Amino acid sequence: MRFRESLAAKISSIIVSYVMVLVLAISVAGTVVMGVYKFYFSEVGALKEEILSDMAQNEAYHIHNLLEWGDDLDDYYRNKNVYYRVTYTDSEKIITNYDDEPYIASATSGHYDYEYESQLVVDKYGNEYYKNKEKKLADIEVFIAKDLHKNDIFAAVAKIIEIGYDLRYAVVFIALGSLAVFIYLLCFLYCAAGHKQGGEIKCNYLDKVPFDSLSAMVAVLAFLSISIAYEMPGDFFTDILILLPVLTVDYFVALGYTMSFATRIKTRTLIKNNILYFVLSFINKRLKKFFGWIKFVYSNSSLLKKCWIIILAIVVFSLIFTVAVVNNLYDAHEFFVLVMFVTVTAVILAILYLAIIMQKIKSGGERIAKGDLQYKIDTKYMFGDFKAFAESLNNINDGLQTAVNEKMRSERFKTELITNVSHDIKTPLTSIINYVDLIKKEDIENETARQYIAVLDRQSGRLKKLVEDLVEASKASSGSLSVELVPCDVTVLLTQTLGEFEDKLNKRGLTPVVSTPEQPLRILADGRHLWRIFDNLMGNICKYALYGTRVYIDVKNEQGRAVITFRNISENQLNVSADELMERFVRGDKSRNTEGSGLGLSIAKSLAELQGGVMKLNVDGDLFKASVIFDIIN
């Protein structure tokens, strides 16, 4: 188990980090105080004198209050390292416990009697304000005993000054060390946030709270903490007792909040796990659905319906505009309404007229695009550019008809030419094959002559196959082949084809891996042409597949369609695309070392289309994939 997945390690790190924060706060506060009182630049005696003098000044103010309250000074200062001397200005009366003892620090102040009768005072800036009259009753002097033999606050402060002076440099290193440890623990906690046993990163209960709600709760807690700090009574020890638990709670809340932030970043839930995100997503979905519905209705409406929508918008706007204007007119109400009525009516009629023209042009263009080359757009009642555009479409129609006729005539001419030439070639070729066969039956002793006869036999057979493929490709592409569609079981026909190719596959070391469904797949096809498709594809595999590899043949039912897939690894690198392989006379073997005309895939594609099917090729590196697709019948 990794260290960052340990719950005990995380809890220990949280506790130690809090301790480091306290140490850091105390050491930083101590460093700041010692810096203010110049601990790093003064002697310890001078420091005692300065700090105790400030405390003596505070005691002088306190004696003033004690005199106001009528308390007994001797009783109050009996157990303190403080000497005092109060000298009254009007009677020279002296109240003191000081008998020329040595002192380490001193301070003076006055004892006043405030008369609540105010007088108007003007300062040097010309500002006027009322000030209470005051009368000085006595001079107050305070001395801090040098030996500090009594246990009071002054002796404690002096001791703290001595200890602080001895540790003034150590406090700095403690602050830096605690800061380093705190940063290290903080980094560990953030890295370990969300990690559970097993290496998974998961959200805990806190992390599943919507982040904006969690942030709001943290903000409220911060506001309450600031309010408590603002209402502090002002006493140092009391303030510490109140602030310490408040700041402790704030620390753990802030640490949990930031660790939850880190976990949400890791699990990518920071944005999505928010109430605001849910609300905005809900609104966005509804707006998309609403505007999508409007777009759907508008896009699927005819041109006239769209114009009616525009006309309705114009009418509504015109009514609102008319009402707004009429309410601000005092004269000529009827005239303005009449002008608006005539204008809107004219605009509506013009829009409807233009919409009817555009609808006729649009419908005519769609019919021409779908292949209705005999259709003519009626240009009656059209004008200007609209009429010229409609006539241009009609002229395009004529041009397309002429081009299609020329193309069809050219294709027929090519088919007839190929058929006639092939027929003319087949007659002498048949004679050559027959005479070669007769020669093979003769007892020829010359070994060289027998080799020549074997070459003639092989090449004449290849030429015959090429002529037959050429004729079949021409007929298939022109659609002149007869097709009789009957229900066929794809699996049965494919199994028969594999049986016929068993010897050829074994010679090439190819292992067929066939996958067929349990239920038979029946399609409408011509058995002869479908067998020829499978025969061409299997022949292609036997010629071009890598020796000693597996050939995968799958039959699947995909959404009501029978998909027969042939996959193999090519022996030679395929540098041509799937579309190029479907063209005539294109072969995967660029060097043309293998037998073949390059017509097999083209014939298979044409035969599939003649039977209402589709043939697709896919080339991925050396992987060759052919798919034949037909609709399934019940």
Secondary structure, DSSP 8 states (H G I E B T S, - for coil): --GGG-HHHHHHHHHHHHHHHHHHHHHHHHHHHHHHTTTTTS-HHHHHHHHHHHHHHHHHHHHHHHHHHT--HHHHTTTSSEEEEEEETTT--EEE---S--EEEEEEEEEEEEEEEEEEEE-TTS-EEEEEEEEEEEEEEEEEESS--S-SHHHHHHHHHHHHHHTHHHHHHHHHHHHHHHHHHHHHHHHHTTB-TTS-B---TTTTS-HHHHHHHHHHHHHHHHHHHHT--S-HHHHHHHHHHHHHHHHHHHHHHHHHHHHHHHHT-TTTS-HHHHHHHHHHHHHHHHHHHHHHHHHTS-HHHHHHHHHHHHHHHHHHHHHHHHTT-SS-HHHHHHHHHHHHHHHHHHHHHHHHHHHHHHHHHHHHHTT-TT-----TT--HHHHHHHHHHHHHHHHHHHHHHHHHHHHHHHHHHHHHHHHHHHHHHHHHHHHHHHHHHS----HHHHHHHHHHHHHHHHHHHHHHHHHHHHHHHHT-S----EEEEHHHHHHHHHHHTHHHHHHTT-EEEEE--SS--EEEE-HHHHHHHHHHHHHHHHHHB-TT-EEEEEEEEETTEEEEEEEEEBSS---S-HHHHTSTT--S-TT--S---S-HHHHHHHHHHHTT-EEEEEEETTEEEEEEEEEB--
